[in-house]
Amino acid sequence: MKYLTVLLLIAFPIFNLSAHQPALNEENTNSPSKAYLIEKPEISKAIYGTLEGDAHYYSIKSEIDFNFYVGITTPKIDGCDTFDKFSVDVINVSNGMQETLLELDGENYEWWEWYEPYGKKFYWIGPEYGAEFKSTNVYKAGEYLIKVFNNNNQGKYVLATGDIEKFGPLVIAKLPLIMPKVNKFWEIENCPK
């Protein structure tokens, strides 16, 4: 295990400069008051989550203006001819307001297949706010909620946020723990019925 960690510390920054930091949403984030906090919203993250009957919420709190990117994807599972589609809303909740700023309608979006060379996995790519996985917009300092949902609130998704590729030692050290769970998203039993 020690050898693997050292290898990752040396090799990972060299060949994985343009990948999102993987993170798992294993918490109960099905209400705005229990939202998953996205720290440093400009740093790119791929947050893996599973809807099980309720929408998921994510929170961004920033004291400064920031470049904002968000997109939704889902694993493309070998041997599976279908997939769940997801939508994303962004809501400004600064100073007690509740203003929906953005609605990414995944149900009526034409999802497309994409191969991620670093993780060696295929994804279905849904709608994004930005272009080509990069931010094209600046949000004002404040507090925002991101809501991930679909018609049944079921299925596995990957929420992509931020566009600055940065892998610190802590992120790299967590990879051996996170990646086995992430890889399970592509198992055939996750194919929607």
Z-matrix of the N, CA and C atoms (Angstrom, degrees):
N
C 1 1.454
C 2 1.526 1 110.09
N 3 1.346 2 116.25 1 -40.46
C 4 1.460 3 120.29 2 179.83
C 5 1.534 4 109.82 3 -62.68
N 6 1.333 5 116.34 4 -41.75
C 7 1.457 6 121.33 5 179.09
C 8 1.526 7 110.82 6 -61.39
N 9 1.335 8 116.95 7 -43.10
C 10 1.464 9 121.98 8 179.65
C 11 1.525 10 110.87 9 -62.38
N 12 1.317 11 117.28 10 -42.71
C 13 1.466 12 121.12 11 179.61
C 14 1.523 13 110.86 12 -63.35
N 15 1.327 14 117.30 13 -44.37
C 16 1.468 15 120.86 14 178.27
C 17 1.522 16 110.19 15 -62.51
N 18 1.320 17 116.95 16 -43.01
C 19 1.461 18 120.99 17 178.49
C 20 1.524 19 110.85 18 -60.05
N 21 1.322 20 116.77 19 -45.12
C 22 1.468 21 120.50 20 178.43
C 23 1.524 22 111.38 21 -62.78
N 24 1.317 23 117.31 22 -41.27
C 25 1.465 24 120.71 23 -179.76
C 26 1.525 25 111.66 24 -61.96
N 27 1.315 26 116.43 25 -34.75
C 28 1.464 27 120.19 26 -179.70
C 29 1.523 28 111.46 27 -82.89
N 30 1.323 29 116.66 28 -48.73
C 31 1.463 30 120.73 29 -170.74
C 32 1.511 31 114.13 30 -82.43
N 33 1.300 32 117.71 31 -35.73
C 34 1.464 33 119.72 32 -171.30
C 35 1.518 34 113.21 33 -58.90
N 36 1.343 35 120.20 34 -46.63
C 37 1.466 36 118.58 35 179.73
C 38 1.522 37 113.04 36 -63.29
N 39 1.308 38 117.75 37 -25.19
C 40 1.455 39 120.69 38 -177.43
C 41 1.523 40 111.71 39 -73.77
N 42 1.349 41 117.70 40 -47.53
C 43 1.461 42 118.56 41 -172.79
C 44 1.519 43 114.18 42 -106.45
N 45 1.316 44 118.76 43 5.38
C 46 1.459 45 118.73 44 -176.58
C 47 1.521 46 111.62 45 -130.91
N 48 1.304 47 116.82 46 44.86
C 49 1.449 48 120.78 47 -175.71
C 50 1.515 49 113.64 48 -74.05
N 51 1.321 50 119.01 49 -21.69
C 52 1.460 51 119.09 50 -174.71
C 53 1.524 52 113.05 51 -116.74
N 54 1.310 53 117.18 52 32.96
C 55 1.461 54 120.65 53 177.79
C 56 1.522 55 109.72 54 -107.65
N 57 1.340 56 115.60 55 153.19
C 58 1.457 57 120.73 56 175.45
C 59 1.533 58 109.44 57 -76.79
N 60 1.332 59 116.41 58 147.28
C 61 1.457 60 120.70 59 173.72
C 62 1.528 61 108.49 60 -66.25
N 63 1.328 62 118.71 61 123.53
C 64 1.464 63 118.79 62 177.66
C 65 1.525 64 110.81 63 -77.14
N 66 1.324 65 115.89 64 140.27
C 67 1.465 66 122.24 65 175.98
C 68 1.523 67 107.64 66 -143.07
N 69 1.313 68 116.12 67 151.71
C 70 1.463 69 121.45 68 178.63
C 71 1.518 70 109.75 69 -111.07
N 72 1.311 71 115.99 70 132.61
C 73 1.459 72 121.17 71 171.85
C 74 1.522 73 106.38 72 -98.92
N 75 1.309 74 115.81 73 92.32
C 76 1.465 75 121.11 74 179.58
C 77 1.527 76 110.96 75 -106.27
N 78 1.324 77 115.71 76 9.86
C 79 1.459 78 121.01 77 -177.66
C 80 1.525 79 110.36 78 -93.16
N 81 1.319 80 116.12 79 168.26
C 82 1.457 81 122.29 80 174.79
C 83 1.523 82 107.33 81 -84.49
N 84 1.318 83 117.16 82 94.08
C 85 1.472 84 121.70 83 -175.30
C 86 1.518 85 110.96 84 -114.01
N 87 1.329 86 116.63 85 36.85
C 88 1.459 87 119.46 86 -173.86
C 89 1.527 88 113.28 87 -94.75
N 90 1.325 89 117.23 88 21.37
C 91 1.466 90 120.12 89 171.46
C 92 1.527 91 108.21 90 -147.25
N 93 1.325 92 117.55 91 150.98
C 94 1.470 93 119.77 92 -179.87
C 95 1.527 94 113.08 93 -56.91
N 96 1.323 95 117.72 94 -31.92
C 97 1.466 96 120.16 95 -178.77
C 98 1.530 97 112.75 96 -74.19
N 99 1.334 98 117.71 97 -14.86
C 100 1.464 99 122.02 98 179.24
C 101 1.528 100 110.90 99 -117.02
N 102 1.309 101 116.53 100 28.98
C 103 1.467 102 121.19 101 -175.37
C 104 1.526 103 111.51 102 -63.65
N 105 1.319 104 115.31 103 146.95
C 106 1.465 105 124.10 104 174.63
C 107 1.525 106 107.16 105 -72.68
N 108 1.315 107 118.02 106 123.18
C 109 1.463 108 121.70 107 -177.50
C 110 1.525 109 110.46 108 -81.38
N 111 1.325 110 116.15 109 122.79
C 112 1.463 111 122.19 110 174.03
C 113 1.521 112 107.04 111 -94.70
N 114 1.315 113 115.84 112 105.35
C 115 1.457 114 120.56 113 178.83
C 116 1.523 115 108.94 114 -83.39
N 117 1.315 116 116.54 115 148.59
C 118 1.469 117 122.30 116 179.67
C 119 1.531 118 110.18 117 49.77
N 120 1.329 119 117.81 118 72.75
C 121 1.474 120 121.27 119 -171.91
C 122 1.523 121 115.61 120 -63.59
N 123 1.332 122 118.17 121 -15.82
C 124 1.467 123 119.09 122 178.29
C 125 1.525 124 112.39 123 -82.33
N 126 1.340 125 118.18 124 -19.04
C 127 1.462 126 121.87 125 178.28
C 128 1.527 127 108.21 126 -75.65
N 129 1.328 128 116.63 127 131.12
C 130 1.468 129 120.30 128 -175.48
C 131 1.525 130 111.21 129 -70.65
N 132 1.318 131 114.00 130 134.23
C 133 1.458 132 121.36 131 178.59
C 134 1.521 133 109.15 132 -138.12
N 135 1.313 134 115.76 133 147.00
C 136 1.464 135 123.09 134 170.21
C 137 1.519 136 105.30 135 -117.75
N 138 1.339 137 115.86 136 105.70
C 139 1.461 138 121.02 137 -174.78
C 140 1.526 139 108.36 138 -100.29
N 141 1.327 140 115.87 139 116.37
C 142 1.461 141 122.84 140 -177.00
C 143 1.525 142 108.83 141 -90.83
N 144 1.330 143 115.89 142 126.20
C 145 1.456 144 120.45 143 -178.74
C 146 1.516 145 111.79 144 -142.31
N 147 1.328 146 115.26 145 163.85
C 148 1.462 147 122.44 146 179.58
C 149 1.520 148 109.23 147 -130.77
N 150 1.326 149 116.27 148 119.10
C 151 1.461 150 120.47 149 173.94
C 152 1.525 151 108.58 150 -80.06
N 153 1.327 152 115.69 151 133.19
C 154 1.467 153 121.34 152 -179.25
C 155 1.523 154 110.11 153 -133.77
N 156 1.339 155 116.43 154 48.34
C 157 1.454 156 120.28 155 175.97
C 158 1.515 157 115.15 156 114.85
N 159 1.326 158 117.62 157 -16.95
C 160 1.463 159 121.89 158 179.47
C 161 1.523 160 109.77 159 -135.22
N 162 1.335 161 115.89 160 154.51
C 163 1.461 162 121.00 161 173.89
C 164 1.527 163 109.18 162 -65.27
N 165 1.331 164 116.34 163 157.94
C 166 1.464 165 122.08 164 173.33
C 167 1.521 166 109.07 165 -107.53
N 168 1.320 167 115.44 166 147.94
C 169 1.460 168 121.93 167 178.97
C 170 1.522 169 110.20 168 -122.51
N 171 1.326 170 114.12 169 142.78
C 172 1.454 171 123.10 170 176.55
C 173 1.519 172 107.57 171 -126.93
N 174 1.322 173 116.53 172 145.51
C 175 1.458 174 121.26 173 -176.72
C 176 1.524 175 110.35 174 -119.72
N 177 1.323 176 115.39 175 137.17
C 178 1.464 177 122.28 176 171.58
C 179 1.517 178 106.93 177 -122.45
N 180 1.332 179 116.01 178 127.85
C 181 1.464 180 121.81 179 176.02
C 182 1.519 181 106.50 180 -126.67
N 183 1.327 182 116.47 181 118.60
C 184 1.460 183 120.03 182 -177.55
C 185 1.524 184 110.01 183 -134.02
N 186 1.317 185 115.58 184 134.24
C 187 1.460 186 121.17 185 178.32
C 188 1.525 187 111.69 186 -87.71
N 189 1.323 188 116.52 187 -6.44
C 190 1.470 189 120.89 188 178.85
C 191 1.530 190 109.04 189 -130.70
N 192 1.338 191 116.61 190 159.25
C 193 1.461 192 120.57 191 173.55
C 194 1.531 193 108.31 192 -60.37
N 195 1.331 194 117.19 193 148.93
C 196 1.462 195 119.57 194 -176.93
C 197 1.521 196 110.77 195 -147.50
N 198 1.335 197 115.37 196 150.41
C 199 1.460 198 121.33 197 172.90
C 200 1.522 199 107.38 198 -70.93
N 201 1.341 200 115.78 199 130.97
C 202 1.463 201 119.82 200 -174.11
C 203 1.518 202 110.83 201 -118.19
N 204 1.326 203 115.28 202 126.69
C 205 1.461 204 122.21 203 172.90
C 206 1.527 205 107.85 204 -131.93
N 207 1.330 206 116.12 205 138.52
C 208 1.460 207 121.35 206 170.99
C 209 1.528 208 108.48 207 -147.80
N 210 1.321 209 115.21 208 140.48
C 211 1.461 210 121.51 209 175.74
C 212 1.516 211 109.00 210 -150.50
N 213 1.322 212 115.86 211 160.30
C 214 1.464 213 120.25 212 -178.65
C 215 1.529 214 109.24 213 -125.36
N 216 1.321 215 115.96 214 135.83
C 217 1.461 216 122.07 215 178.08
C 218 1.527 217 108.26 216 -136.79
N 219 1.308 218 114.87 217 171.98
C 220 1.462 219 120.56 218 174.08
C 221 1.528 220 107.98 219 -147.52
N 222 1.326 221 117.92 220 149.40
C 223 1.457 222 119.82 221 -179.79
C 224 1.527 223 112.25 222 -61.03
N 225 1.327 224 115.99 223 140.13
C 226 1.467 225 122.02 224 171.54
C 227 1.527 226 105.93 225 -97.46
N 228 1.311 227 114.87 226 108.13
C 229 1.463 228 121.78 227 -171.95
C 230 1.526 229 110.19 228 -91.50
N 231 1.345 230 116.66 229 128.29
C 232 1.470 231 121.37 230 176.48
C 233 1.522 232 109.78 231 -57.48
N 234 1.339 233 116.41 232 133.63
C 235 1.454 234 121.71 233 177.97
C 236 1.519 235 114.37 234 80.91
N 237 1.315 236 117.03 235 6.53
C 238 1.466 237 121.79 236 -178.73
C 239 1.524 238 108.55 237 -115.52
N 240 1.324 239 116.88 238 121.36
C 241 1.465 240 121.17 239 -175.51
C 242 1.518 241 114.01 240 -90.46
N 243 1.316 242 117.88 241 -0.52
C 244 1.460 243 120.73 242 -177.30
C 245 1.527 244 109.90 243 -136.22
N 246 1.313 245 116.36 244 167.98
C 247 1.463 246 120.39 245 177.04
C 248 1.520 247 109.11 246 -157.21
N 249 1.330 248 115.29 247 156.76
C 250 1.461 249 120.81 248 176.35
C 251 1.518 250 109.26 249 -80.65
N 252 1.327 251 116.14 250 138.78
C 253 1.460 252 122.06 251 174.93
C 254 1.525 253 108.18 252 -101.36
N 255 1.321 254 115.63 253 145.69
C 256 1.457 255 121.73 254 -176.77
C 257 1.516 256 110.20 255 -127.67
N 258 1.319 257 115.62 256 151.47
C 259 1.460 258 122.69 257 175.44
C 260 1.523 259 108.89 258 -117.60
N 261 1.334 260 115.33 259 160.71
C 262 1.464 261 121.72 260 -178.82
C 263 1.521 262 108.70 261 -135.90
N 264 1.317 263 116.27 262 131.36
C 265 1.463 264 122.33 263 169.95
C 266 1.520 265 108.19 264 -114.42
N 267 1.334 266 116.38 265 144.51
C 268 1.461 267 121.74 266 172.76
C 269 1.518 268 107.06 267 -117.40
N 270 1.326 269 115.74 268 126.71
C 271 1.460 270 122.37 269 -173.47
C 272 1.522 271 109.02 270 -123.06
N 273 1.320 272 116.75 271 127.74
C 274 1.464 273 121.57 272 175.08
C 275 1.525 274 107.46 273 -83.14
N 276 1.324 275 116.81 274 117.65
C 277 1.465 276 121.27 275 179.30
C 278 1.528 277 111.06 276 -115.93
N 279 1.336 278 117.00 277 20.98
C 280 1.461 279 121.44 278 178.56
C 281 1.521 280 110.14 279 -64.56
N 282 1.320 281 116.31 280 141.07
C 283 1.471 282 122.95 281 174.57
C 284 1.524 283 112.87 282 52.23
N 285 1.322 284 117.27 283 37.03
C 286 1.456 285 120.83 284 175.60
C 287 1.517 286 115.61 285 79.76
N 288 1.324 287 117.99 286 -0.65
C 289 1.469 288 119.12 287 178.86
C 290 1.519 289 110.35 288 -76.94
N 291 1.296 290 116.62 289 169.17
C 292 1.468 291 122.95 290 177.55
C 293 1.524 292 107.06 291 -144.16
N 294 1.333 293 116.73 292 76.30
C 295 1.463 294 121.91 293 -174.83
C 296 1.526 295 109.87 294 -112.56
N 297 1.328 296 116.57 295 117.99
C 298 1.463 297 120.36 296 176.13
C 299 1.525 298 108.27 297 -74.71
N 300 1.327 299 115.51 298 117.59
C 301 1.463 300 121.73 299 -177.88
C 302 1.518 301 112.36 300 -93.79
N 303 1.319 302 116.49 301 -26.93
C 304 1.459 303 120.14 302 -169.16
C 305 1.519 304 109.51 303 -152.43
N 306 1.332 305 115.56 304 135.44
C 307 1.463 306 121.73 305 173.98
C 308 1.528 307 108.30 306 -128.97
N 309 1.321 308 116.43 307 109.04
C 310 1.466 309 121.59 308 176.44
C 311 1.524 310 107.24 309 -97.05
N 312 1.319 311 116.52 310 104.97
C 313 1.465 312 123.17 311 -174.20
C 314 1.526 313 110.06 312 -85.62
N 315 1.310 314 116.43 313 96.50
C 316 1.455 315 120.81 314 -179.75
C 317 1.511 316 114.09 315 -74.09
N 318 1.319 317 117.23 316 -22.92
C 319 1.466 318 121.03 317 -178.39
C 320 1.527 319 111.23 318 -67.01
N 321 1.324 320 117.42 319 -36.49
C 322 1.466 321 121.76 320 -177.46
C 323 1.526 322 112.70 321 -106.25
N 324 1.303 323 117.01 322 15.10
C 325 1.459 324 123.01 323 179.46
C 326 1.529 325 108.88 324 -95.37
N 327 1.323 326 116.87 325 145.12
C 328 1.462 327 120.64 326 176.36
C 329 1.529 328 109.05 327 -87.91
N 330 1.317 329 116.33 328 96.13
C 331 1.458 330 122.74 329 -179.00
C 332 1.527 331 109.05 330 -67.37
N 333 1.321 332 116.37 331 147.90
C 334 1.455 333 120.67 332 -179.23
C 335 1.526 334 110.31 333 -132.15
N 336 1.324 335 114.32 334 154.75
C 337 1.462 336 122.26 335 -176.39
C 338 1.525 337 110.17 336 -82.41
N 339 1.334 338 116.03 337 140.71
C 340 1.462 339 121.22 338 179.58
C 341 1.523 340 109.37 339 -145.32
N 342 1.326 341 115.55 340 138.17
C 343 1.461 342 121.77 341 177.59
C 344 1.513 343 108.89 342 -102.31
N 345 1.326 344 116.06 343 125.14
C 346 1.460 345 121.42 344 178.12
C 347 1.526 346 107.09 345 -97.00
N 348 1.345 347 117.65 346 108.76
C 349 1.459 348 120.24 347 -170.47
C 350 1.528 349 114.95 348 -68.35
N 351 1.319 350 118.82 349 -27.34
C 352 1.464 351 120.04 350 -176.68
C 353 1.520 352 111.47 351 -75.84
N 354 1.313 353 116.45 352 -43.16
C 355 1.463 354 120.64 353 177.03
C 356 1.513 355 112.77 354 -86.63
N 357 1.342 356 115.58 355 -10.20
C 358 1.470 357 122.59 356 -179.32
C 359 1.529 358 111.27 357 56.04
N 360 1.335 359 115.37 358 47.47
C 361 1.462 360 121.87 359 -179.21
C 362 1.525 361 109.91 360 -133.24
N 363 1.342 362 114.91 361 151.23
C 364 1.459 363 121.35 362 173.46
C 365 1.523 364 109.31 363 -97.02
N 366 1.329 365 114.98 364 144.64
C 367 1.461 366 122.73 365 177.59
C 368 1.521 367 109.02 366 -129.02
N 369 1.343 368 115.50 367 156.13
C 370 1.449 369 122.19 368 162.01
C 371 1.520 370 105.56 369 -95.08
N 372 1.332 371 116.62 370 125.71
C 373 1.465 372 121.68 371 -177.75
C 374 1.519 373 109.08 372 -99.43
N 375 1.320 374 114.57 373 124.95
C 376 1.456 375 121.66 374 178.37
C 377 1.519 376 110.89 375 -100.39
N 378 1.327 377 116.64 376 -160.75
C 379 1.463 378 120.36 377 -176.97
C 380 1.529 379 112.17 378 -67.54
N 381 1.324 380 114.95 379 152.42
C 382 1.461 381 121.38 380 177.79
C 383 1.520 382 109.59 381 -136.83
N 384 1.314 383 115.76 382 157.69
C 385 1.460 384 123.11 383 172.63
C 386 1.512 385 105.15 384 -111.83
N 387 1.317 386 115.45 385 98.67
C 388 1.449 387 124.54 386 -170.32
C 389 1.516 388 106.39 387 141.29
N 390 1.305 389 116.54 388 -158.62
C 391 1.464 390 120.63 389 179.05
C 392 1.521 391 109.19 390 -149.38
N 393 1.323 392 115.79 391 130.03
C 394 1.459 393 122.29 392 176.64
C 395 1.524 394 111.74 393 53.22
N 396 1.329 395 115.93 394 45.40
C 397 1.462 396 124.24 395 177.68
C 398 1.533 397 113.25 396 67.59
N 399 1.318 398 117.91 397 20.05
C 400 1.469 399 122.28 398 -179.37
C 401 1.521 400 110.33 399 -125.34
N 402 1.318 401 115.11 400 152.29
C 403 1.461 402 121.49 401 177.82
C 404 1.521 403 110.77 402 -71.61
N 405 1.322 404 115.42 403 140.92
C 406 1.468 405 121.42 404 172.10
C 407 1.527 406 109.64 405 -128.71
N 408 1.342 407 116.49 406 10.83
C 409 1.458 408 120.89 407 -173.18
C 410 1.522 409 111.06 408 -139.99
N 411 1.324 410 115.51 409 149.50
C 412 1.459 411 121.88 410 175.80
C 413 1.524 412 108.03 411 -113.85
N 414 1.316 413 115.67 412 130.41
C 415 1.469 414 121.27 413 174.60
C 416 1.522 415 108.32 414 -102.35
N 417 1.306 416 115.73 415 146.10
C 418 1.461 417 122.26 416 178.28
C 419 1.530 418 109.73 417 -72.08
N 420 1.324 419 115.71 418 155.59
C 421 1.460 420 120.53 419 173.60
C 422 1.521 421 108.51 420 -52.70
N 423 1.323 422 116.63 421 141.08
C 424 1.457 423 119.69 422 180.00
C 425 1.506 424 111.72 423 157.23
N 426 1.330 425 114.95 424 -162.65
C 427 1.457 426 121.60 425 -178.89
C 428 1.525 427 109.15 426 -122.17
N 429 1.332 428 114.93 427 132.24
C 430 1.458 429 121.80 428 -176.01
C 431 1.522 430 109.79 429 -132.60
N 432 1.319 431 115.40 430 149.09
C 433 1.458 432 121.76 431 171.63
C 434 1.520 433 108.73 432 -113.82
N 435 1.322 434 116.05 433 140.72
C 436 1.461 435 122.77 434 171.21
C 437 1.529 436 105.92 435 -112.71
N 438 1.320 437 116.05 436 126.67
C 439 1.467 438 121.69 437 -179.99
C 440 1.524 439 108.49 438 -111.23
N 441 1.332 440 117.23 439 126.34
C 442 1.467 441 123.41 440 176.38
C 443 1.526 442 107.26 441 -110.84
N 444 1.347 443 115.63 442 128.87
C 445 1.462 444 119.39 443 -175.65
C 446 1.525 445 110.27 444 -159.42
N 447 1.326 446 116.22 445 169.24
C 448 1.460 447 123.01 446 167.63
C 449 1.525 448 108.13 447 -150.84
N 450 1.323 449 117.12 448 -176.81
C 451 1.470 450 120.78 449 -174.83
C 452 1.523 451 113.33 450 -57.12
N 453 1.322 452 117.34 451 -38.70
C 454 1.467 453 121.75 452 -178.20
C 455 1.522 454 112.79 453 -102.33
N 456 1.342 455 116.48 454 -7.60
C 457 1.471 456 121.25 455 -171.80
C 458 1.528 457 110.41 456 50.67
N 459 1.339 458 114.41 457 51.42
C 460 1.460 459 122.58 458 178.95
C 461 1.522 460 109.08 459 -135.66
N 462 1.330 461 116.15 460 147.54
C 463 1.451 462 120.90 461 170.12
C 464 1.516 463 114.51 462 116.92
N 465 1.323 464 113.61 463 169.27
C 466 1.463 465 121.94 464 -178.15
C 467 1.523 466 109.41 465 -99.94
N 468 1.318 467 115.50 466 134.07
C 469 1.461 468 121.91 467 -178.04
C 470 1.519 469 109.66 468 -136.31
N 471 1.335 470 114.79 469 167.21
C 472 1.455 471 121.65 470 172.36
C 473 1.523 472 106.64 471 -130.58
N 474 1.325 473 116.23 472 118.08
C 475 1.455 474 122.35 473 177.20
C 476 1.521 475 107.84 474 -93.37
N 477 1.330 476 116.53 475 120.59
C 478 1.468 477 121.41 476 178.40
C 479 1.523 478 108.34 477 -100.64
N 480 1.333 479 116.28 478 129.02
C 481 1.461 480 121.34 479 177.23
C 482 1.522 481 108.97 480 -133.96
N 483 1.329 482 115.38 481 154.27
C 484 1.460 483 120.61 482 176.92
C 485 1.510 484 112.92 483 71.13
N 486 1.337 485 115.02 484 166.50
C 487 1.466 486 118.38 485 179.13
C 488 1.527 487 113.83 486 -142.54
N 489 1.318 488 118.31 487 6.34
C 490 1.465 489 120.46 488 175.85
C 491 1.523 490 107.60 489 -91.90
N 492 1.323 491 116.02 490 116.83
C 493 1.463 492 121.59 491 -177.81
C 494 1.520 493 108.97 492 -81.71
N 495 1.331 494 115.87 493 112.07
C 496 1.461 495 120.35 494 -177.24
C 497 1.520 496 108.83 495 -146.40
N 498 1.315 497 115.66 496 121.74
C 499 1.458 498 121.68 497 178.03
C 500 1.516 499 108.71 498 -120.96
N 501 1.320 500 116.64 499 104.58
C 502 1.455 501 121.04 500 176.09
C 503 1.516 502 110.71 501 -84.77
N 504 1.327 503 117.04 502 172.69
C 505 1.468 504 120.77 503 -178.95
C 506 1.527 505 113.28 504 -59.29
N 507 1.335 506 117.84 505 -35.76
C 508 1.463 507 120.44 506 -179.53
C 509 1.529 508 111.11 507 -65.51
N 510 1.340 509 116.69 508 -42.79
C 511 1.470 510 120.64 509 178.31
C 512 1.524 511 109.79 510 -62.11
N 513 1.306 512 116.54 511 -45.16
C 514 1.465 513 120.94 512 -179.10
C 515 1.528 514 110.64 513 -64.18
N 516 1.333 515 116.60 514 -40.49
C 517 1.465 516 120.08 515 -179.52
C 518 1.526 517 111.72 516 -64.70
N 519 1.330 518 118.21 517 -29.52
C 520 1.468 519 121.77 518 -179.05
C 521 1.532 520 113.02 519 -81.29
N 522 1.322 521 117.80 520 -15.65
C 523 1.467 522 120.58 521 -175.49
C 524 1.528 523 114.22 522 -55.11
N 525 1.342 524 119.89 523 -44.15
C 526 1.473 525 118.15 524 179.95
C 527 1.532 526 113.25 525 -62.03
N 528 1.317 527 117.83 526 -22.85
C 529 1.465 528 121.35 527 177.89
C 530 1.523 529 112.00 528 -85.73
N 531 1.330 530 116.49 529 -36.93
C 532 1.461 531 121.68 530 -174.58
C 533 1.526 532 112.51 531 -81.58
N 534 1.327 533 117.37 532 -43.35
C 535 1.461 534 120.53 533 -169.69
C 536 1.535 535 114.68 534 -60.91
N 537 1.330 536 120.99 535 -37.37
C 538 1.472 537 117.81 536 176.38
C 539 1.533 538 112.29 537 -60.21
N 540 1.326 539 117.75 538 -37.18
C 541 1.470 540 121.05 539 178.02
C 542 1.524 541 110.83 540 -70.73
N 543 1.322 542 116.73 541 -39.49
C 544 1.465 543 121.10 542 177.97
C 545 1.525 544 110.06 543 -62.47
N 546 1.317 545 117.09 544 -45.12
C 547 1.468 546 120.90 545 -177.79
C 548 1.527 547 112.77 546 -61.54
N 549 1.320 548 118.05 547 -24.69
C 550 1.469 549 121.11 548 178.38
C 551 1.526 550 112.03 549 -66.91
N 552 1.333 551 118.03 550 -18.36
C 553 1.466 552 120.77 551 178.30
C 554 1.529 553 111.29 552 -62.40
N 555 1.349 554 117.76 553 -21.70
C 556 1.469 555 122.03 554 -178.24
C 557 1.522 556 112.85 555 -96.44
N 558 1.314 557 119.20 556 6.95
C 559 1.462 558 121.24 557 179.89
C 560 1.525 559 110.15 558 -74.13
N 561 1.322 560 116.38 559 144.07
C 562 1.468 561 122.57 560 -172.84
C 563 1.531 562 112.40 561 -59.94
N 564 1.313 563 118.32 562 -28.23
C 565 1.474 564 118.76 563 179.19
C 566 1.530 565 112.38 564 -67.25
N 567 1.324 566 117.46 565 -10.77
C 568 1.466 567 121.31 566 175.64
C 569 1.524 568 112.81 567 -89.34
N 570 1.327 569 116.68 568 2.64
C 571 1.463 570 120.70 569 176.18
C 572 1.527 571 108.56 570 -66.78
N 573 1.343 572 118.10 571 126.32
C 574 1.475 573 119.72 572 -179.97
C 575 1.522 574 111.04 573 -60.46
N 576 1.309 575 115.75 574 143.06
C 577 1.468 576 121.61 575 -179.98
C 578 1.512 577 110.67 576 -82.40
